Amino acid sequence: MSSLEDLRSRLDLAGQSHLLRFWPELSADQRSRFVTELSQLDPAELRAHCRAAAEAASRDSSSEQRLDQRMEPVPAEFIGGVKRSDKETLCEWENEGLLQISQNKVAVLLLAGGQGTRLGVSYPKGMYDVGLPSCKTLYHIQAERIRKVQQLAEQKHGSKCTVPWYIMTSEFTLAPTESFFKENDYFNLDKSDVIMFEQRMIPAVSFDGKVILENKSKIAMAPDGNGGLYRALTENKILQDMDRRGIQYVHVYCVDNILVKLADPVFIGFCVRKGADCGAKVVEKAFPEEPVGVVCRVDGVYQVAEYSEVSPEVARQRGPTGDLVYGAGNICNHFFTLDFLKTISEKSEKMLKQHVAIKKVPYVDDEGNLIKPDKPNGIKMEKFVFDVFQFSSNFVAFEVLRQEEFSPLKNADTAVNDTPSTARRSLLSQHYHWVLAAGAGFLDSQNRKLHPKPRLADNEDPPAICEISPLVSYFGEVRRKQCLQGNTVLLHHRCLHNQR
């Protein structure tokens, strides 16, 4: 442990000597914990971090340069997709993906460092129940999708296989996530195949470049963004674990998408067949002004252009077919080869751009009083997982249907979009359509056949509540089961296929 004199010297080098101003008031235990925290900060890195944060925040965001003259869409030959490809080609990609899964070459990696603050809860988003008949949480649904895709690969190729589940948490989410998985017996996955690790936490900084104290003996810290993945992979020896298991391909996704297809065989197969080292799933933007990033090329290299970096005029441009020229909306759903992840983590991570988030950060004032600010007072710096696209030597994009694969959970039900209600509706509507596609029908409480509705409005609930367990169908293959085809299914508007 560092001596107090050594600690003062290190903080002086970093320009952060104010952090010890309450030292005389601290108890022995508080001092011990504080010294441990401060000793983990490298003075040169801390100084550079604080300086960069203050400089970035001081720039007028309105003067940020538009990318209009520097950007171009992803060339058509590097885009695949559900609408763009025939059934035979999609089947070939699916078979390739199932082959790779059957050979234990595919892993999934969940980005789960954020809390459910905007949802109005203090626990991790993955533990959230959106109100499904089964009461399953996001973690539960995702675990069952892993089990099902393993089963599909085993049935196809006759060999038992495993898709390891790596879960990147943060200081805020690691302990509750570990406890939740233990309480639920890892959702019947092998405990050794669920690998949790923690991303780095970095100090929040005031506008004058000073580290903020959360209380008298603790720095205000925040996760370093989902782009902190690459450093965390090295620091937690995750790449070594993947190597040991023979993993070659990694599917990375965010926790809050209730429709995510983990280890999607079609996406995996597409990327493998194209020889890609990096790939991104995209959805067509709902409208030109939708506030989502766009996958494109800027100065000849791939990246995600934030909606604020593109003028409305360019965002509204349409091609000969009437589609948006810049319509490839980013959904944080990516494919990486293990070799690519090694290169990024070992060589390129430090080159990733730091993004600025201006936040309200609770702090202690000079008298030691806890202050909860009513306006933004601090800077949190973060990296984005997709900023590695620029380093890809063979990047591809894969377009999927929004109604089938993207419905994020971000806000409480007081908001209009991305709420528990919209996520629940998306999943139940999908399952309702799966049953219709199988040629089955629905009965009401009087045993009368309900008129099918193949098309539903965005805000319209399906006429029958039907939840299909991922253990029954990974992505609608239930429609090929003889037990559904041509039959009238469901009782009293409800059908819950739910197996352990």
N, C-alpha and C positions, 0 to 999 in steps of 0.2 A: 504494500500500500504506500502511496506517495506521502511524504511528509507535508506538513502545512506549508513550509517554505518552498518546497518544490512545486506544490500546487499553485501557490501564488505566482511563482515565476512562469509557469506554463500559461496561466490565465493572462498574465501581463503580455506575454508574447502574442497571444491571440487577441489582445485588446478587450478582454472581458473580465477585468479584475472586479467589476461591480458585483459579480455573482457571489462573492464572499462577504458582502456587506452585513449580513445577518449572522455571521459565524459566531459571535460571542453569545447569541441568544439560543443557539442550538444545543440540544441534549447530546449525550455521547452517542446514542443510537442514530440520531439524525445526522450527526457529523460523519459517522462511519458510512452510512448509506450515500451521503452526498459526495464524499471523497471517492467512493467506488464509481459513482456516476461520472464525476468530473474527470477521473483518471482515464476513462475510456475515450476521451476526446483528444484527438491529435491537434496540437496548437496551430500548426500550419494549415491543416484542413479546416479547422474552425474559423480561423481568420479569413481564409478565402471564401468560405461559405457565407459568413456574415456580410462581407464586402459585396459579394455577388448578389445576395438577396436585396440589400439596400439599393444597389445600383439598378437592378432590374425593376424594382418597385417604383423607382423615381422616374422611370421613363414613362412618357405619356402614351398610354395604350392606344389612344386614338390616332397616334402618329405611326403606329405599326405599319410596316410596308405591306401592301396588298401583294398577293402572289400572282395576280391576273396575268401579267406578261411573262411569267416564268413557268407556268404550269401547263400540263397537257394530260389528257385522260390516259388511263392504262390501255395500251394497244390491245386490240381485239384478240390477237393470238395468245395473249397471256391471261385471258379470262375464260373460265368455264362456268357452268351453272346449270341449274335445274331447267330453266326455260330455254337456255341456249343449246342444250345437248339432247340428242335423241335417247330413247329408252335403252337401246342396245349399248350405247357408250356409257350411260350412267350405270348400267348393270356391270360393265367391265370394270369401271372404277370401284364399284362396291365390292366386287369379287377380289380385286387387288387389295383393297383395304382389309377385308376379312382375312385374307391370306397373311398379311403382315401382322395382324392381331393374333392370329393362330400361332404364329412363330415367336410370340412374346417380344415383339419389336416396338410395340406402341405403348406409350404412357399418356396419361392426362394430367394436367397441372392446373389447379384451381387458384385464382387470385382472390384471396379472402381476407385482406388486411383491413377492410373498412368496417365501421360499425353501422348500425341501423339508425343513426341519428335523425336523418330526414324522414324515416319511417315513424319516428316517435318512440323508438325503443333503444335500450342501452346495450343490447346484446348483438352478436354478429348476425348479419343478414341471412346467412345460411340456416339459422335456427328459426327463421320466420315461417309461420303457417299462414298462407293467403286465404284460407277458408275453404279448402277443398273438402268434399265429403269424407275423404280418408283422413283428413287432418295432417297429411304429410307435410313436412318442412322441405325447403329447397335442398338441404343436405340429403334428406331421405330419398327424394325423387332422383337426385343425381347418382346416389349410390346404387339404386336399382337399375338405372340405365347402364351403369358399368357392368353390373351382373348380367344384364340381358345381352349386351354386345359381346361379352365373353362367351355366353351360351350360343349365340348365333355363329360365332367363329368356330367354336368347338363342334357344333352340328355340321357345319360346312366342311370342315377338314379333319374331323375325327380325332383331334388331339386336345387335351386340356390346356388351357392358356390363362394368362393373367394380364390384366391391364392395371399396372400400379397407379395409385391415386396420390399425387403429390399436392399438398395444400399449403400455400404460402399465407401465413397469418402475420399479425403484428403484435406488438406488446399488448394491445387492447383486446385482441381476439383469440390469442393462442390458448390461454387457460380455459375460457368458456367453451371453445371448440373441442379441446381435448376431453373435457368433462362430458360434453354432450355426446360425443362419439362413444365414450366408455359406457355411459348410461344406456345407450341404444345398441350396445354390443356391435359397434361398427357396422350396423345395418347389414349384418351377415356377410360382410367382407372379411377377409383374413386381416387381422390387425397389422401383420408385418407388411402388408401391401398398401397401407394407408400411412403415408409419411408426411408428418407436419413439420414445418420449419418457419422461422421467424424472419421477416424482413427487417432491415435496419431502421432505426428511429433517428431523426435528426432534429436539432433545435429549431424552435420558432424564433423569429428575429423581429425586433422592432424596426420602425422606418428609419431610425438613425443607426442601424447596424448593430444593435446590442441584443444579446441573447435574453429572452424573456424568462423570468422566474415564475413558475406556476405556484409555488409557495416558497417559504423562506429557505427550504432545503431541497428543492427539486426544480430542475429545468423543465420548461414547457416543451414537450417533444411531439413530433408527428411522424407518421410513416413517410418514407421517401418516395411515395407514389408506386403505381404498379410496375414502373420501369426499374424500381429497386430490385426486381426479380433477378437481374443478371448478376448483381453483386452478391445477393443472397444465395444464389446457386453455388457460388464458389465458397463463400464463408461457411455455409452449412454442409459442404461436401455432398451436395445433391448430385452434381454431375458425376462424381465418383460412384455414387450408388446406382445411377442409371447405367453407367458403363458396366458395373458388376452384373447387372441384370440382363445386359445385352440389348438395352433400349437403343433404337435408332431414330425414332420419330416421336415428337411430343406435341400433343394438342393442348393449347393454352386457352383458357377462357375465364370470364368473370362470373362471380357467384350469383349475380342478381337476375340472370336470364332464365326464366322458368321453362323455356322451350329448347334450351341448349341440348344438342346431340353430342354427348361425350364420346370421344374416339370415333366420330362419324366415319364409317367405312368409305362412303362415297368421297368425302373431302380428303381423307387420308390417301385413298387410292388415286384420286386425281393428282394430288401433289407428288406422289411417288412416281406415277407414270410420266409426269412432266419433268421429272428430275429436279424439282424445286428444293431449295434449301430453306425457303421462307414463303409462307402463304397466308392469305387473309380471306376470311369469309366476309362478304358484304351483302347488304340489302339495298334495293333501289330506294332512294330518298322518297318520302311520302309527298313532299312538295319542295320547290326550290329553296325556300327559306327555312326548311327544317334545321334546327340547330345541332347538327351532327357533323363530325369530321368526314372528309371525303378522301378515299384512297386514290392517289393520282401520282404523276411524276412532276417533280419540281427541279428545274435545272438538270433534267435527265436522270434523276435518281428518285426512287419510290419513297413516298412519305404520305402521312395523313395531313391534309390541309384543314386546319380548323375553320369552322364556318365564318369566324370573324376575320379570317385572312383572305376571304374571297368576296369580291364585290357582288352586290345583288344582280348586276347585269350579267356577270359571268355565271353566277349560280343559276340563272334562268335560261341559259343557252340550251338549245335542243338540237339534236342531230337529225339526219334525213328521215329516220324512222319515228321521230317525235319524242324519243327518250331524252332525258337530261344528259348533256355531255358529261357533266360532273355529278353523276347520280349514284356513284358507288359508295354508299354510306358505311362507315366503319362501325362494327359491332363488338370489337374487342374479342375476336374469336380467331385464333391463329395456329398455324402449323409451323414447326421448326424441326430441322434435323438436329440430332445431338451434336454433330460436328459444328454446325452454325452456332449453337448455344455456347459451345466451348470457346469458339473464336470471339464471340461478343463478350463473354464474361471475363476472358483472360486478356483481351487486347483492346476492345473497342468501348467498353462500358464507360470509361472516363470521358469519352468524347460525346456522350449523349447530352442533348440539350436539357438545361434546367428550366422548368416552367414555374411561373410565379402564381401563387394563390394568396389573395389578400383575405384574411379571416379575422373574426373576433376571437381573441385569445385571452382567457382569464389570466390575471397576473396579480402580483403583490406590489403595492406602491412603496414609496420610500419609507413610510411609517410601518410597513408590514401588513397593511390591510388588504384583504382579498377583494379585487375589483373585477366585476363582470361587465365588460364594456358593452355599450349599446350601439357601437359602430366599429368597423374594422380597425384594428390597431396593430396587427402583426402580419408577418410574411411567412408562409410555408412554401418551401421549395420542393418540387417533385419531378420525377422523370416518368415518361410514359412508355409503356411496353412496346408500342408500335414504332417508336423512334429508331428502331434497329433496321427498319426496312431499307434504309439507305445503304446498308452494308451487304445486302443480299446480292449474290451473283446470278441468281435465277429466281426472281420473284414471280408469283402467280396470285391471281385473285379468283375467288369462286363465289358467284352470286346465288343466293338462296332466297326463297320467298319469305317475306316478313311474317306473314300469318302462320307460317309453319315453323319458323326457327328463331324469332326474335320478339320477345316481350319482356322488357326489363322491369325490375321492381326497384324503384328509387324513392318514391314519395308516399306520404300518408294519403288516406282516401279523401282528404280535404282538397287535394290537387286534382287536376283534370286528367293528366297522363301519367303512365308508369307507376300505377298504384296497385295495392293488393287486389282491388276489384278488376282492374284491366288485366292483370296477370292471370287471375283466376278465370276470367272470361276467355282469354286466349287459349288456355289449356283445355277447358271444357268444350269450347267450340271446335278445337282441333279433334278431340276425341269423338264428338258428335259426328263430325264429317267422316272420320274413319269408319264408323259404323254404317253410315249411309253408303260409303264407297264399297262396303262389303255386300251391299244389296239387302241389308237388314232394315227393319223399321222399328218404330216406337209405339207403345201403347200408353194412353193416359190412365188415370185412376179408375175409369169406368171400362177399361179394356177396349177402348175404341182406338183405332189406328190414327196416329197423329200424321198430319200432312207434312212431308219432309220439306225442309228449307235448305236447299243446296247453297244458297248465298245468304250471308248474314251481314248486316251493317256493322261498322266498326264498334259501335257502342251497344250492339244488340246481343242479349243473352240467347243461347240456343234454347229451343222450345222444350228440350228434354235434358236433364242433368245426367251426364254420362262421363264418369272418370274411369279410364282404363289404366291399370297398373303398368309401369314399364316392364314388369316381369312377364306380362302377357304380350305386350307389343312395344318394341323399341321405337319404331317409326311407322306404324300403320300396317305392318305385315300381318296384323290380326285380320285384315281384310281378306287375306288369302286362306284363313282357317275355314274349313268346311263347316264348323259349328256355327259360324255367323252367316255364311253366304245364303241369301234367300230367306232367312228366317226373320220372324218378328221377335225382337229382343226387348228387354227392359220391363221393369215393374214400377208403376206409379212414378213415371218420369225419371227413375233412377236406375243406373246400372253401374255397380262398382266392382270391376274385376280387380281383386286385390289379394295377391298371394304373398306369403312370406317366403 
